[in-house]
Amino acid sequence: MRIHQIDLPVSDVAATVAYFRDELQLPVEGSAVRIGWSTLQLQPAGSNPVGGVHLAFNVPANRFEAATDWLKARATLQRDLKGHDHFTFDGRWDSESIYFTGPDGLILELIARRRLPAGECEGGFHGSEMTCISEVGLPAEHVGEVQANAQNAFGLEPLSQPTPHFAPLGDDEGLLIVVDATRRWFPEQKVLPNARGIRVVLHDVVPGAVVEDAALGWHLRSA
């Protein structure tokens, strides 16, 4: 699965554009941020609350160390309750991650997935080496119900064994991170998930399908 576009409500479009352009070195056009094959379309939040939104960006596994050094020069890494700021996930994840905070309290992540192709760049990392938005967080009152709906509509399967509180649906290139609405985001475990006003367009799944949560305010469609 590929996340083609995410419409993201923000409190200040211009300031958020500047953050992604100047701090994360990503190309922008108007209010659209390009992350590899994905587009992050920034929109005024209006009545939608901001904060609690989770997005992850893929980086090549052979560039993860350079990406970590690059990010540490421009952001403070989030830590878990034990003080760790670098996380290795085994099993079906087979990945490494670091987390940081973006505008409006975005919970952002750089993740290196070892099964994906290596990058061709050497030396210092540049933001343009991010290959895609690979995760978007979606709160749910009933995780299993959203999982079933996404499987039926898009043909998505869990990357790893789901639980009643957490279901990662998709693959290394794109994941819907469906979480219980009362489960605070890893690693700091301070912020509740939010996706109100977020609209997502998916590619490489069953086309022409829609899954949404009217109560929690998010919408998915496949093209």
Number of C-alpha atoms within 10 A of each C-alpha: 20 22 24 22 21 23 17 20 25 24 19 14 19 14 12 19 24 15 15 21 17 13 15 17 16 20 16 18 10 10 15 19 21 22 25 18 13 21 19 22 22 21 19 13 17 11 10 16 15 20 21 21 25 23 21 21 22 25 29 23 20 17 21 21 15 16 23 17 12 16 21 13 9 10 14 12 17 20 18 14 11 8 10 13 17 15 15 12 11 9 8 13 17 13 18 19 20 24 27 19 15 19 17 16 14 18 24 21 22 23 25 27 22 16 13 14 11 14 15 9 12 9 7 11 19 16 20 15 19 27 18 23 28 28 26 22 22 28 27 25 16 15 22 19 12 21 23 14 16 21 16 14 18 24 17 21 19 17 17 15 11 17 12 12 17 22 24 24 25 24 19 22 17 24 25 24 22 25 27 21 18 13 16 15 17 16 21 17 12 11 18 17 23 23 25 25 22 23 18 21 18 23 16 14 17 17 14 11 16 17 17 17 16 10 9 17 16 19 20 18 19 20 13
